[in-house]
Amino acid sequence: MQILITGAGGQLGRELRRALAGHDVTALARAQLDVCDAEAVRAAVERARPEAVVHCAALTDTTRCEREPELAVAVNAGGAENVARACSAAGARLVAISTNEVFDGETGAPYAEDDEPSAVNAYGRSKLEGERRARAAHADTLVVRVAWLYGEGEANFIEKVRAAARAGRTLRFVTDEVATPTADADLATALRALLERQAPAGVYHLTNEGEASRYDWAAEILRLSRIDAPVERVTTAELRAGGYAGPRKPRYSVLANTRAAALGVTLRPWQEALAAFVARERARVPADE
């Protein structure tokens, strides 16, 4: 299969390149393709002549999205629309990566694919608009919502937790923001399965199984990393009372995988995926380091 990846320089994009080994993959990073440039997108798709495009390019810095909501919409909504229109013209399937943050997190139960979204921050609103524009522009679109992704690199929650612990900083993580940590490698494998099984167009939820608070995730990272550091439980209200001014987050945004599971595509529990990730990291580091 001929597959084009946008945002291929990011963590998920890099894992997709590995997971799609055996297919004919064109991987375009941000420097090679600005998805906000409709003409550049059209030309890139025409050159690659893909059967499918996996659209990973996005502005995921939620704080920056709050500061620059117009940019968030330009990248996350306008970019998705540009890619969808190019796919429609080329007759290519589109897999558009979205987020759990399209939901407000107030139901207290896992969200199914057909639950009504209601985003509470600029990032979530821009991604939700991207979903809508992509599906309006191209009927053969799979919107895949994901949550709390992590993979190789330093710009992720795992490395931030470790760095703070090693620096001796006070670790305080909330117990009232709950979703599912999801390994990029597991997600990439599941995306390959959706493509190879010719999954119908529509909305899919793909995360590792289970749920965790930010506190649960941080504590498990430290345990698996063999870092002995205390972690304090706090609430979001307590953090804000102490001066935290970050974007509002959905409180409970666990995603229920029903449509992909019906096709036989599931991901393992988040604890297993995280343990495997840490074990792979340890295996790559020489024993004397």
Contacts in CASP RR format, 6 or more apart in sequence:
PFRMAT RR
TARGET T0000
AUTHOR 0000-0000-0000
METHOD contacts of the structure
MODEL  1
MQILITGAGGQLGRELRRALAGHDVTALARAQLDVCDAEAVRAAVERARP
EAVVHCAALTDTTRCEREPELAVAVNAGGAENVARACSAAGARLVAISTN
EVFDGETGAPYAEDDEPSAVNAYGRSKLEGERRARAAHADTLVVRVAWLY
GEGEANFIEKVRAAARAGRTLRFVTDEVATPTADADLATALRALLERQAP
AGVYHLTNEGEASRYDWAAEILRLSRIDAPVERVTTAELRAGGYAGPRKP
RYSVLANTRAAALGVTLRPWQEALAAFVARERARVPADE
1 23 0 8 1.000
1 24 0 8 1.000
1 51 0 8 1.000
1 52 0 8 1.000
1 195 0 8 1.000
1 196 0 8 1.000
2 23 0 8 1.000
2 24 0 8 1.000
2 26 0 8 1.000
2 48 0 8 1.000
2 49 0 8 1.000
2 50 0 8 1.000
2 51 0 8 1.000
2 52 0 8 1.000
3 20 0 8 1.000
3 23 0 8 1.000
3 24 0 8 1.000
3 25 0 8 1.000
3 26 0 8 1.000
3 50 0 8 1.000
3 51 0 8 1.000
3 52 0 8 1.000
3 53 0 8 1.000
3 54 0 8 1.000
3 195 0 8 1.000
4 25 0 8 1.000
4 26 0 8 1.000
4 27 0 8 1.000
4 28 0 8 1.000
4 44 0 8 1.000
4 45 0 8 1.000
4 48 0 8 1.000
4 50 0 8 1.000
4 52 0 8 1.000
4 53 0 8 1.000
4 54 0 8 1.000
4 92 0 8 1.000
5 13 0 8 1.000
5 16 0 8 1.000
5 17 0 8 1.000
5 20 0 8 1.000
5 25 0 8 1.000
5 26 0 8 1.000
5 27 0 8 1.000
5 28 0 8 1.000
5 53 0 8 1.000
5 54 0 8 1.000
5 56 0 8 1.000
6 28 0 8 1.000
6 33 0 8 1.000
6 35 0 8 1.000
6 53 0 8 1.000
6 54 0 8 1.000
6 55 0 8 1.000
6 56 0 8 1.000
6 57 0 8 1.000
6 83 0 8 1.000
7 13 0 8 1.000
7 28 0 8 1.000
7 29 0 8 1.000
7 30 0 8 1.000
7 33 0 8 1.000
7 35 0 8 1.000
7 56 0 8 1.000
7 57 0 8 1.000
7 58 0 8 1.000
8 14 0 8 1.000
8 16 0 8 1.000
8 17 0 8 1.000
8 27 0 8 1.000
8 28 0 8 1.000
8 29 0 8 1.000
8 56 0 8 1.000
9 27 0 8 1.000
9 29 0 8 1.000
9 30 0 8 1.000
10 29 0 8 1.000
10 56 0 8 1.000
11 149 0 8 1.000
11 150 0 8 1.000
11 151 0 8 1.000
11 152 0 8 1.000
11 153 0 8 1.000
11 155 0 8 1.000
11 156 0 8 1.000
11 184 0 8 1.000
12 56 0 8 1.000
12 97 0 8 1.000
12 149 0 8 1.000
12 184 0 8 1.000
12 187 0 8 1.000
12 188 0 8 1.000
13 27 0 8 1.000
13 54 0 8 1.000
13 56 0 8 1.000
13 184 0 8 1.000
13 188 0 8 1.000
14 152 0 8 1.000
14 184 0 8 1.000
15 151 0 8 1.000
15 152 0 8 1.000
15 184 0 8 1.000
15 185 0 8 1.000
15 187 0 8 1.000
15 188 0 8 1.000
16 25 0 8 1.000
16 27 0 8 1.000
16 54 0 8 1.000
16 56 0 8 1.000
16 188 0 8 1.000
16 191 0 8 1.000
16 192 0 8 1.000
17 25 0 8 1.000
17 27 0 8 1.000
18 185 0 8 1.000
18 188 0 8 1.000
19 185 0 8 1.000
19 188 0 8 1.000
19 189 0 8 1.000
19 191 0 8 1.000
19 192 0 8 1.000
20 188 0 8 1.000
20 192 0 8 1.000
26 48 0 8 1.000
26 50 0 8 1.000
28 44 0 8 1.000
30 57 0 8 1.000
33 40 0 8 1.000
33 41 0 8 1.000
33 44 0 8 1.000
33 57 0 8 1.000
34 40 0 8 1.000
35 41 0 8 1.000
35 55 0 8 1.000
35 57 0 8 1.000
35 75 0 8 1.000
35 78 0 8 1.000
35 79 0 8 1.000
35 80 0 8 1.000
35 82 0 8 1.000
35 83 0 8 1.000
36 74 0 8 1.000
36 75 0 8 1.000
36 78 0 8 1.000
36 79 0 8 1.000
36 82 0 8 1.000
37 82 0 8 1.000
38 82 0 8 1.000
38 85 0 8 1.000
38 86 0 8 1.000
41 79 0 8 1.000
41 82 0 8 1.000
41 83 0 8 1.000
41 85 0 8 1.000
41 86 0 8 1.000
42 82 0 8 1.000
42 85 0 8 1.000
42 86 0 8 1.000
42 89 0 8 1.000
44 86 0 8 1.000
45 53 0 8 1.000
45 83 0 8 1.000
45 86 0 8 1.000
45 87 0 8 1.000
45 89 0 8 1.000
45 90 0 8 1.000
45 92 0 8 1.000
46 86 0 8 1.000
46 90 0 8 1.000
49 90 0 8 1.000
50 90 0 8 1.000
50 92 0 8 1.000
51 92 0 8 1.000
51 93 0 8 1.000
52 92 0 8 1.000
52 93 0 8 1.000
52 94 0 8 1.000
52 95 0 8 1.000
52 195 0 8 1.000
53 83 0 8 1.000
53 86 0 8 1.000
53 87 0 8 1.000
53 92 0 8 1.000
53 93 0 8 1.000
53 94 0 8 1.000
53 95 0 8 1.000
54 95 0 8 1.000
54 97 0 8 1.000
54 191 0 8 1.000
54 195 0 8 1.000
55 80 0 8 1.000
55 83 0 8 1.000
55 94 0 8 1.000
55 95 0 8 1.000
55 96 0 8 1.000
55 97 0 8 1.000
55 134 0 8 1.000
56 97 0 8 1.000
57 75 0 8 1.000
57 79 0 8 1.000
57 83 0 8 1.000
58 75 0 8 1.000
58 76 0 8 1.000
58 97 0 8 1.000
58 127 0 8 1.000
59 65 0 8 1.000
59 71 0 8 1.000
59 72 0 8 1.000
59 75 0 8 1.000
59 76 0 8 1.000
59 123 0 8 1.000
59 126 0 8 1.000
60 123 0 8 1.000
61 123 0 8 1.000
62 101 0 8 1.000
62 121 0 8 1.000
62 122 0 8 1.000
62 123 0 8 1.000
62 246 0 8 1.000
62 247 0 8 1.000
62 249 0 8 1.000
63 246 0 8 1.000
63 247 0 8 1.000
64 71 0 8 1.000
64 72 0 8 1.000
65 71 0 8 1.000
65 72 0 8 1.000
65 76 0 8 1.000
65 121 0 8 1.000
65 122 0 8 1.000
65 123 0 8 1.000
65 124 0 8 1.000
65 126 0 8 1.000
65 247 0 8 1.000
66 121 0 8 1.000
66 122 0 8 1.000
66 123 0 8 1.000
66 246 0 8 1.000
66 247 0 8 1.000
69 122 0 8 1.000
69 125 0 8 1.000
69 126 0 8 1.000
72 122 0 8 1.000
72 123 0 8 1.000
72 125 0 8 1.000
72 126 0 8 1.000
73 125 0 8 1.000
73 126 0 8 1.000
73 129 0 8 1.000
75 126 0 8 1.000
76 123 0 8 1.000
76 126 0 8 1.000
76 127 0 8 1.000
76 129 0 8 1.000
76 130 0 8 1.000
77 126 0 8 1.000
77 127 0 8 1.000
77 129 0 8 1.000
77 130 0 8 1.000
77 133 0 8 1.000
78 130 0 8 1.000
78 133 0 8 1.000
79 130 0 8 1.000
80 96 0 8 1.000
80 130 0 8 1.000
80 131 0 8 1.000
80 133 0 8 1.000
80 134 0 8 1.000
81 130 0 8 1.000
81 133 0 8 1.000
81 134 0 8 1.000
81 137 0 8 1.000
83 94 0 8 1.000
83 96 0 8 1.000
83 134 0 8 1.000
84 94 0 8 1.000
84 96 0 8 1.000
84 133 0 8 1.000
84 134 0 8 1.000
84 135 0 8 1.000
84 136 0 8 1.000
84 137 0 8 1.000
84 138 0 8 1.000
84 141 0 8 1.000
85 137 0 8 1.000
85 138 0 8 1.000
86 92 0 8 1.000
87 93 0 8 1.000
87 94 0 8 1.000
87 138 0 8 1.000
87 140 0 8 1.000
87 141 0 8 1.000
88 137 0 8 1.000
88 138 0 8 1.000
88 139 0 8 1.000
88 140 0 8 1.000
91 140 0 8 1.000
92 140 0 8 1.000
93 140 0 8 1.000
93 141 0 8 1.000
93 142 0 8 1.000
93 195 0 8 1.000
93 201 0 8 1.000
94 134 0 8 1.000
94 138 0 8 1.000
94 140 0 8 1.000
94 141 0 8 1.000
94 142 0 8 1.000
95 141 0 8 1.000
95 142 0 8 1.000
95 144 0 8 1.000
95 191 0 8 1.000
95 194 0 8 1.000
95 195 0 8 1.000
96 130 0 8 1.000
96 131 0 8 1.000
96 134 0 8 1.000
96 141 0 8 1.000
96 142 0 8 1.000
96 143 0 8 1.000
96 144 0 8 1.000
97 144 0 8 1.000
97 146 0 8 1.000
98 127 0 8 1.000
98 128 0 8 1.000
98 130 0 8 1.000
98 131 0 8 1.000
98 143 0 8 1.000
98 144 0 8 1.000
98 145 0 8 1.000
98 146 0 8 1.000
99 123 0 8 1.000
99 124 0 8 1.000
99 127 0 8 1.000
99 145 0 8 1.000
99 146 0 8 1.000
99 147 0 8 1.000
100 111 0 8 1.000
100 145 0 8 1.000
100 146 0 8 1.000
100 147 0 8 1.000
100 148 0 8 1.000
100 179 0 8 1.000
100 180 0 8 1.000
100 207 0 8 1.000
100 250 0 8 1.000
100 253 0 8 1.000
100 254 0 8 1.000
100 255 0 8 1.000
101 119 0 8 1.000
101 120 0 8 1.000
101 121 0 8 1.000
101 123 0 8 1.000
101 124 0 8 1.000
101 127 0 8 1.000
101 249 0 8 1.000
101 250 0 8 1.000
101 253 0 8 1.000
102 117 0 8 1.000
102 118 0 8 1.000
102 119 0 8 1.000
102 124 0 8 1.000
102 127 0 8 1.000
102 128 0 8 1.000
102 131 0 8 1.000
102 145 0 8 1.000
103 111 0 8 1.000
103 115 0 8 1.000
103 117 0 8 1.000
103 118 0 8 1.000
103 119 0 8 1.000
103 250 0 8 1.000
103 253 0 8 1.000
104 118 0 8 1.000
104 119 0 8 1.000
104 120 0 8 1.000
104 250 0 8 1.000
105 111 0 8 1.000
105 120 0 8 1.000
105 250 0 8 1.000
105 251 0 8 1.000
105 252 0 8 1.000
105 253 0 8 1.000
106 250 0 8 1.000
106 251 0 8 1.000
106 252 0 8 1.000
107 115 0 8 1.000
107 252 0 8 1.000
108 251 0 8 1.000
108 252 0 8 1.000
109 252 0 8 1.000
110 211 0 8 1.000
110 254 0 8 1.000
110 255 0 8 1.000
110 256 0 8 1.000
111 205 0 8 1.000
111 253 0 8 1.000
111 254 0 8 1.000
111 255 0 8 1.000
111 256 0 8 1.000
112 205 0 8 1.000
112 256 0 8 1.000
112 258 0 8 1.000
113 145 0 8 1.000
113 202 0 8 1.000
113 203 0 8 1.000
113 204 0 8 1.000
113 205 0 8 1.000
113 256 0 8 1.000
113 258 0 8 1.000
113 259 0 8 1.000
114 203 0 8 1.000
117 128 0 8 1.000
117 131 0 8 1.000
119 125 0 8 1.000
119 127 0 8 1.000
119 128 0 8 1.000
120 248 0 8 1.000
120 249 0 8 1.000
120 250 0 8 1.000
121 247 0 8 1.000
121 248 0 8 1.000
121 249 0 8 1.000
122 247 0 8 1.000
123 247 0 8 1.000
131 143 0 8 1.000
131 203 0 8 1.000
134 141 0 8 1.000
134 143 0 8 1.000
135 141 0 8 1.000
135 143 0 8 1.000
135 202 0 8 1.000
139 201 0 8 1.000
140 201 0 8 1.000
141 201 0 8 1.000
141 202 0 8 1.000
142 194 0 8 1.000
142 199 0 8 1.000
142 201 0 8 1.000
142 202 0 8 1.000
142 203 0 8 1.000
142 204 0 8 1.000
143 202 0 8 1.000
143 203 0 8 1.000
143 204 0 8 1.000
144 191 0 8 1.000
144 194 0 8 1.000
144 204 0 8 1.000
144 205 0 8 1.000
144 206 0 8 1.000
145 203 0 8 1.000
145 204 0 8 1.000
145 205 0 8 1.000
145 206 0 8 1.000
145 255 0 8 1.000
146 182 0 8 1.000
146 187 0 8 1.000
146 206 0 8 1.000
146 207 0 8 1.000
146 255 0 8 1.000
147 179 0 8 1.000
147 180 0 8 1.000
147 181 0 8 1.000
147 182 0 8 1.000
147 207 0 8 1.000
147 253 0 8 1.000
147 254 0 8 1.000
147 255 0 8 1.000
148 157 0 8 1.000
148 179 0 8 1.000
148 180 0 8 1.000
148 181 0 8 1.000
148 182 0 8 1.000
148 207 0 8 1.000
148 217 0 8 1.000
149 156 0 8 1.000
149 182 0 8 1.000
149 183 0 8 1.000
149 184 0 8 1.000
149 187 0 8 1.000
150 156 0 8 1.000
150 157 0 8 1.000
150 158 0 8 1.000
150 181 0 8 1.000
150 182 0 8 1.000
150 183 0 8 1.000
150 184 0 8 1.000
150 277 0 8 1.000
151 158 0 8 1.000
151 183 0 8 1.000
151 184 0 8 1.000
151 185 0 8 1.000
151 277 0 8 1.000
152 184 0 8 1.000
153 159 0 8 1.000
157 181 0 8 1.000
157 217 0 8 1.000
157 218 0 8 1.000
157 221 0 8 1.000
158 221 0 8 1.000
158 277 0 8 1.000
161 171 0 8 1.000
161 218 0 8 1.000
161 221 0 8 1.000
161 222 0 8 1.000
162 221 0 8 1.000
162 222 0 8 1.000
162 225 0 8 1.000
162 227 0 8 1.000
164 171 0 8 1.000
165 171 0 8 1.000
165 222 0 8 1.000
165 227 0 8 1.000
165 229 0 8 1.000
166 227 0 8 1.000
168 229 0 8 1.000
170 232 0 8 1.000
171 218 0 8 1.000
171 229 0 8 1.000
171 230 0 8 1.000
171 231 0 8 1.000
171 232 0 8 1.000
172 231 0 8 1.000
172 232 0 8 1.000
172 233 0 8 1.000
172 234 0 8 1.000
172 239 0 8 1.000
173 213 0 8 1.000
173 214 0 8 1.000
173 215 0 8 1.000
173 217 0 8 1.000
173 218 0 8 1.000
173 219 0 8 1.000
173 231 0 8 1.000
173 232 0 8 1.000
173 233 0 8 1.000
173 234 0 8 1.000
174 213 0 8 1.000
174 214 0 8 1.000
174 215 0 8 1.000
174 234 0 8 1.000
174 235 0 8 1.000
174 236 0 8 1.000
174 239 0 8 1.000
175 213 0 8 1.000
175 214 0 8 1.000
175 215 0 8 1.000
175 216 0 8 1.000
175 233 0 8 1.000
175 234 0 8 1.000
175 235 0 8 1.000
176 213 0 8 1.000
176 235 0 8 1.000
176 236 0 8 1.000
176 251 0 8 1.000
177 213 0 8 1.000
177 214 0 8 1.000
177 236 0 8 1.000
177 249 0 8 1.000
177 250 0 8 1.000
177 251 0 8 1.000
178 211 0 8 1.000
178 212 0 8 1.000
178 213 0 8 1.000
178 251 0 8 1.000
178 252 0 8 1.000
178 253 0 8 1.000
178 254 0 8 1.000
179 207 0 8 1.000
179 211 0 8 1.000
179 212 0 8 1.000
179 250 0 8 1.000
179 252 0 8 1.000
179 253 0 8 1.000
179 254 0 8 1.000
179 255 0 8 1.000
180 207 0 8 1.000
180 208 0 8 1.000
180 209 0 8 1.000
180 210 0 8 1.000
180 211 0 8 1.000
180 212 0 8 1.000
180 254 0 8 1.000
180 255 0 8 1.000
180 270 0 8 1.000
181 208 0 8 1.000
181 212 0 8 1.000
181 217 0 8 1.000
181 270 0 8 1.000
181 273 0 8 1.000
181 274 0 8 1.000
182 206 0 8 1.000
182 207 0 8 1.000
182 208 0 8 1.000
182 267 0 8 1.000
182 270 0 8 1.000
182 273 0 8 1.000
183 208 0 8 1.000
183 270 0 8 1.000
183 273 0 8 1.000
183 274 0 8 1.000
183 276 0 8 1.000
183 277 0 8 1.000
185 273 0 8 1.000
185 277 0 8 1.000
186 208 0 8 1.000
186 267 0 8 1.000
186 268 0 8 1.000
186 273 0 8 1.000
187 206 0 8 1.000
187 207 0 8 1.000
187 267 0 8 1.000
190 206 0 8 1.000
190 260 0 8 1.000
190 265 0 8 1.000
190 266 0 8 1.000
190 267 0 8 1.000
191 206 0 8 1.000
193 263 0 8 1.000
193 264 0 8 1.000
193 265 0 8 1.000
194 204 0 8 1.000
194 260 0 8 1.000
194 263 0 8 1.000
194 265 0 8 1.000
197 263 0 8 1.000
197 264 0 8 1.000
197 265 0 8 1.000
199 259 0 8 1.000
199 260 0 8 1.000
199 263 0 8 1.000
199 265 0 8 1.000
202 259 0 8 1.000
203 259 0 8 1.000
204 257 0 8 1.000
204 259 0 8 1.000
204 260 0 8 1.000
205 255 0 8 1.000
205 256 0 8 1.000
205 257 0 8 1.000
205 258 0 8 1.000
205 259 0 8 1.000
205 260 0 8 1.000
206 255 0 8 1.000
206 257 0 8 1.000
206 260 0 8 1.000
206 265 0 8 1.000
206 267 0 8 1.000
207 254 0 8 1.000
207 255 0 8 1.000
207 257 0 8 1.000
207 267 0 8 1.000
207 270 0 8 1.000
208 267 0 8 1.000
208 268 0 8 1.000
208 269 0 8 1.000
208 270 0 8 1.000
208 272 0 8 1.000
208 273 0 8 1.000
209 257 0 8 1.000
209 266 0 8 1.000
209 267 0 8 1.000
209 268 0 8 1.000
209 269 0 8 1.000
209 270 0 8 1.000
210 254 0 8 1.000
210 269 0 8 1.000
210 270 0 8 1.000
211 254 0 8 1.000
211 270 0 8 1.000
212 220 0 8 1.000
212 270 0 8 1.000
215 231 0 8 1.000
215 233 0 8 1.000
215 234 0 8 1.000
218 231 0 8 1.000
219 231 0 8 1.000
220 271 0 8 1.000
220 274 0 8 1.000
221 274 0 8 1.000
221 278 0 8 1.000
222 228 0 8 1.000
222 229 0 8 1.000
222 231 0 8 1.000
224 274 0 8 1.000
224 275 0 8 1.000
224 278 0 8 1.000
225 278 0 8 1.000
236 249 0 8 1.000
236 251 0 8 1.000
257 265 0 8 1.000
257 266 0 8 1.000
257 267 0 8 1.000
260 266 0 8 1.000
267 273 0 8 1.000
END
